[in-house]
Amino acid sequence: MVQKRKKRLNELEDSLRQRIMIVDGAIGTMIQSYKLSEEDFRGDRFSDHDSELKGNNDLLSLTQPNIIQSIHRSFLEAGADIIETNSFNSTSISMTDYGMEDLTYELNFNAAKIAREVADEKETSDSDRFRYVAGVLGPTNRTASISPDVNDPGFRNISFDELVEAYTVSINGLIKGGADLILVETVFDTLNCKAALFAVENYFQKFQIRLPVMVSGTIADASGRTLSGQTTESFWNSIASYKPFSVGLNCALGVTQLREYVEELSRVASTRVSTWPNAGLPNELGGYDDSPEFMATHLLEFASSGFVNLVGGCCGTTPEHIQAIADALSSISPRKIPNIPKRCRLSGLEPLNIGEETGFVNIGERTNVAGSAKFSKLILQGEYEKAVQVALQQVQNGAQIIDINMDEGMLDSKEAMTTFLKLLASEPEISRVPFMIDSSKWDVIESGLKCVQGKPIVNSISLKEGEEAFLEQARLVKQ
């Protein structure tokens, strides 16, 4: 399996230089067409499970594998080069809803194994090109950047470390099951995405393996932002240093609504760009109305405009949609990756790109316990909401970056840093600018980085513990 995977991946970049590659459509839509019952989802193995399982589509990789095989097969027959594993919710976090968190590895392994077997079958019958399996890491049903309690903006029901732990189990199953690529998709919170990418990199280093990693975000509505508030360019700035194999946008919007954001991503991204839109916005019955011909026509315009390298379909798209898209784009050249000027590219909810043309950049330092007696007093007294107002005043007065320092002998600096950063994340007028995580203590810096969905500045790490420790800290900061 390993040698075959290497051979396929050696061909992948060549293929992408020559043509736009096709990703599959929506597994969920296809599953719905089978009109499965509760008993179908349970199968024999889970007949006595004590919670309702209907709707747990990922479970079908265990209880109805023939259906999942058939769906993959139909998309490959329609012209897909890349099929996605049936593992969108296969994290221990999402599976807790069904009391099935202990099945995470098995769900991912089987989802990848089924997809790989069908892809191998297609390669055997049609050896003109390779078919690829993208191991899907979904966003989970929790968000690390937003409180689920409107009355407690600093509360989180999931942490960065918990996400990393959950994603690691899923990654292991996907890779052991035969995935060729890892796909972090439908990203609505970039902090969740960063946890997934952190877990992927840890896994690669531990097992001395490296696969292409695709990332695809989702724009929540007509505001052009993710659910956690980032613009398209800010999302890219947040993950660019990971150097993903591709970056894209999927779900949430139909092809016409998604166009301007795909165009923006194609302008700023120094890697391949993908998109798989929904077949329109959901109608009053929860269905999707955009026809295969409609989507193909608009995606042809995307391709002709030089926006994309990989194209597929999300919610509501069927094999008929994928076939129409594949036929329409078959003779169109892929987007050429632009030469992006080197800049210091940071982000909060919005991007901050620093270069010769930007002039001086103002850093607000009044949220530093050593730089403001007022701020220090508020933090020491636990008056964090009033301390947030200090940050707001700095942004309103023109600060383009906010420096946050909690190094005070009377403070639990780590706790103070994470508490304050979580509160700032709930204030869009403040969190639109990048943060500077400022501490002389490594554990404080590390904890702060796990709270920030954007791309911050770290101030700073030191050589006082030696070069080896410095380089390891620098590696972790980047990761």
N, C-alpha and C positions, 0 to 999 in steps of 0.2 A: 504493500500500500504506500509506503513512504517513497519508494523509487518512482512509482507511477505518479504520485503527487508532485514530485520534483519535476518530472517530465512535462506534466501539464502546465505547471507554473512557469517553466522556461518559455513556453509558447504564449503565455497570457499577454505579456507586454508587447510581443510582436503583433498579436492579433489586434490589440487596442490601438496600435499605431496605424493599422491598415483600415479598420472599420469601427463603426459604432456597435458595441456589443449589447445584446438583448438580455434583460433580466426578466424573470417570470412575473406572473400576476398574483392576484390575491388568493391565498389558500383558504382564508375564512369564507369568502364568497362561494367557493367551490364546495366547501364542507356544508354550508347552508343548503345547497341544492340537493343534498342527499336526505334532508329532512329526518335526521337521526333522532331517535328517542332516548330517554334516560337509560334504558336498558342497553341500547347500542353503545353509548358512551362507557357504561360500566363494563360490558363484556362479562365473561365468566370470572375473571380474576378479581374484579372489584364489585361483585354483586352485593356484598354485605357492607360496603363502605358506608360510614355513618353520616356523610354529607352529600348533597345533591351534586352530580357531576356533569349534567347536561350543560354544554357551553364550554367545557374544558377541552378545547380543540387539541391542545398539545397531547392530551392523554390518548388520543386516537392513534398515536405512533405505537402505543402498546396494545390497545384493545381492537383497533380496526386498521392495522397496517396496510391492508390491501387497498383501502380507500385512499390513504395518503400516497401510496405508490401510484395509483391511477391518476391522481391530481398532478403529481410531478410529471408523469409520463405525458399527460395531455399538454402541459406547457412546453415540454421539450419537443413534442411533435409540432407545436405551433411555431417553433423557431427560437426558443429561449436558449441562450448560451450558458446562463447561470440560473440555477434554481436555489431557492432559499429553504433552509430546514424548517420543519414544523415545530419551532421551539421558541416562538415569540414570548411566551409567558413561562418558559421553563427555567425559572430561577426559584430558589427556595423562598424568596420574598413573595412572589406572585402565587406560588403553589400553596402557601399558607392558607389562602382562602378556601382551599379544598381539602386541607389536612393532608397534603401530599408532598410536603417539603423534603421528605426523605427520598423521594423518587427523582430528585433533580438530575443526578448524574445519568441515571437510566433513561430518562426522557430525552436528554440531549444526545446521548450515545445512539439511541435508536432512531431519533429524528435524522441524525447525520448518516447513519448506516443505511436507512431506507433510501434517502436521497442519492447517496453515492451508488447504491446498487442499480437504481433506475438510470442514473447518468452513465454508468458503465455499460448498461444494456443498450443505451442509445448510441454510445461510442462504437460498440461492436457492430450494430446494424448500419451505422452511418459514420464511417471513419474519416470523413473529410475534415472534421475539426473536433477538438476536445470539448467536453461539457464540464462545467464547474459547479461545485457545491459551496454555497455561502452559509456558514454556520451563524445563525441569527442569535444575537443578544438583544432582547427587547428592553424597553426603558424601565420595566417593573411598574407596579401600581402605586409607587411612592415617589416623592420628590425631595431631594436633599437640600434644595434651595428655598423652599417655600413652607411655611407653617400650615398644617391642616386646620389649625385653630385660629380663627380671626381675632380672638381675644388674647392670644398669646403669640405674637409675631416671632419670638425667639425660639419657639418650640419646633422640634423636628421629630418625625416618627421613623426616620431612618438616618443612619450616619454613613459617611464616606467609607469607613472601615467595614461596616456591615455589608455595604454594596460590593466592595472588593472581595470579601469572603464569599458572597453568594455567586458573583460572576465567575470566580475562579473554578468552582465546581462545574458550572455550565461550560466554561471554556474547555476544561479537561474532557468532558463527555463529547463535545463537538469535534475536537481534534482526534480523540481516540476513535470516534465513529467514522472518520474519513472526510471531514470538511477540508476544502482546499483554501478557503478564505474565511476570515472572521468579519462579520457584518454587525456593527453597532448601529441599530436603526431606530427610526421614529423617535429621535432624541427630542424630548420636550423640555428637559432640564440638563444644561451642559455639565453641571456638577455630577449628575448620574453618569453621563457619558465619560467624563474624566476618570471616574472610578472604574468604569469598564475598561478604558484604555490602560489605566494603571495596572489592573489585574492581568490584562493581556500581556503587557510588557514583563511583568513579574513571571508569568508562565513561560514566556519565550526564553527569558534568561535562565530560569531554573532547569528547563528541559532541553536547552540548546537547540531550539527550533525557531523558525521565523516564517510566518505566513503573511500574505498581504492582508491589510486591515482596511476595510471600508467603513466609512461613517456617513450616516444620513440623518439629518435633522428634520424637524417638522415645524412649519409655520402655523401658529394656532388659529389665526384669523386675519381679517383684512388689515390689521395693524402692521403686519409684516414682521412680527416678532414670535419667538418661541413662547411656550406657556410660561416659562420662567423669566421672560422679558427681554431676551437678547435679540438684536437685529441680526441679519444674515452675516454681515461682515464681522460683527463682534463674535458671533458663534465661530466663524472661521479662525479669527485671531486666537481664540481660546484653545483651539486644538491643533493649530498649524505646526507647532514645534514637534508634535508627535510624528509628523510626516506621513499621514495616512495615504494608502494606495489610491483612494478616491474619497471625495466628499460630495454630498448631495442633499437633496430635499425630497421627501416623500410624504404621502398621506395628507390628511386634514383638508387640503384644497384640491379643486379640480385643475385641469391642465391650463385653462385660461387664467385663473386666479394666481397660479404658481409662476407664470412666465417671468414677471419682473424680478422675482427673487432668485430664480435660476440664472437669469441674465447677470444679476449682481454677483452671484457666487462665481460665475464663469469669469468675471472681470478680476476678482481678487484672489482666487485660489491658485496656488502654484502646484496643483496636482490635478488628476482627472476629475471631471464633474459628472455626477449621475442624477437622474431624477426618475421617480416612478409615482406619478400623480394618481389620485382617486379618479374614478369614472364620474366626475362631477361632485357636487355637494349632495349630501343625503336628501332625498325628497321626504314628503310628509309620512311616508310609509317606511322610511329607513332604507329605501333602495337607491340605486345610482342610475342616472339616466343617460350619461354620455355614451354614445355608440362607439363601436370600434373604429368606424370611419372618421368620426369627429375627433377622437383622440389622436388617431394616426395623422390626420391633416395638421393638427396643431403641433404635434411633436416633430413632424417633418419640418415645420417652420423653425422650431427650436434648433434642430440639427443644421438646417440650411444657414441659420444665423451664427453658427459656430459656437453654440452654448454647451454641447454635451458630448460625453464619451461613452456613457452607459445609460440605457433607457429601458424602462419597464412599466409596470402598472401596480397600483396599490388597491385600496378597497373598491370593490365592484368590478374589477377587471377580470376577464375570463380568458381562456385560450383564444377565443375569437379576437379579443382586443390585442393580445400579444402577437398573433399572426398578422393582423392588419398593420401594427406598428413595425414589426420586423420587415414586412414587404415594403412599406413606405420608406424606410431608412436604409434599405439594403445597398443603395449606390451612393450614399452621402458620406463624405469624409468626416472623420471624427474631429472634435475640437483640438486645436493645437494648444498645448500648455504654454501660457504666456510667460515671458521673462519679467517677473514681478520685482520692482526696485527694492533694494534692501532698506528696511526701516526698522526702528524699534516699534513693534506692533503690539499694543496692549489692548485690554478691553475690560469694561464693566458691562453694563447692559448695552453700551454703545462703544464703538472703536475709538482708539486714540493712536494715531500713527505719527511717530515723531521722526522728523528728518530736517534737512537744512531749511526747507520751506516753512516749517512751523514756528521757528524762533524759540523764544524762551517758553518753558513749560512751568506753570505755577503748581507747587506742591503745598497743600494745606497741612500744616504741622500742629494745629491746635488740638488734634485728637491724639496727642502724645503726652503721656503723664509727666514727662520731663520738660515738655515745652509749654505747658499751660497749667498754671496753678488751679484755675477754675475747673478745667477738665479733670485734673488729678483728684480734686476734692469730690467731684461728682462720682467718679469711679470708685473711690475708696468708701464712699457712703452708699454704694450700690444703686445710685440714681441713674441707671443706664438710659432711660428714656430721655432724660434731660441732656445726657451726654450725647445722644444722637442728634439733638438740636445743634450742638456745637459743630458737628460734621456738616449738617445742612447749611448752616451759616457760611461755612467755608466754601462750599460748592456755589452757593448763591453769590458769593463775593468773587468768584472767578477761579477757584482752585480746580485744576484739571486732573489732579491726582490727590488722594487723601492718604496721608501717612498715619499709621496706627501703631502706637507703641504702648505696651502695658508693663514695662520693666520697672517695677516698684517693689521694694523690700517687703511692704505690708500687704502685697497682693498675691493671690494665686494667679500669676501672669498668664498661664495657659488657659485657665477657665475664663479669665477676663477677656482675653483675645477672642476666643471662640464665641462667647456670649455677645460681645459687641459686634463682631462680624455678622452673626446671624440676624441681629436687629437691623444692621445697615442694609442687609439683603432685602428686607421687607419695605425699604424706602426707595422707590424708583428714582426720585430726584437726586438722591445721594449715590445709589449704586450704579447709576448710569456712567460714572467715572471709574477708572481703575483704582485699585487700592495699592498701597505700599505696606507690606507686612514687615514691621520694623521691630527687631529684637536682637539681643546679644545671646539669646538662649535658643539652641536648635529645636528643642521640643516645642517651644512656643511658635516658632516659624512653621514647623511641620504641621502642627495642629491648625494654624491659621490657613495654610494652603488647602487643607481638607474642607474648608468652609466656603471657598471662593469659586464661583463658576466661571468668572472671567479670567483674563491673564493679568496677574498682578506683578509688582516688582517686589523682590526680596531684598531687605536691607537689615542685616547682611550676614554672610558666612565668613569664617575666619580661618587663617592658617595656624592659629595658636595651638591647635591640637594635632598639627602635622599635615603633611600633604595628602596622605591616604584618606584621612577623615574628611578633609576639605573636598576632595574629588568625589567621595561618596555622597556627601551632602549636596554638592552641585548636581550630581546625577539624579538624586531624588527630587531636587527642586524642579529640574527639567521634566522629569517623569510625572 
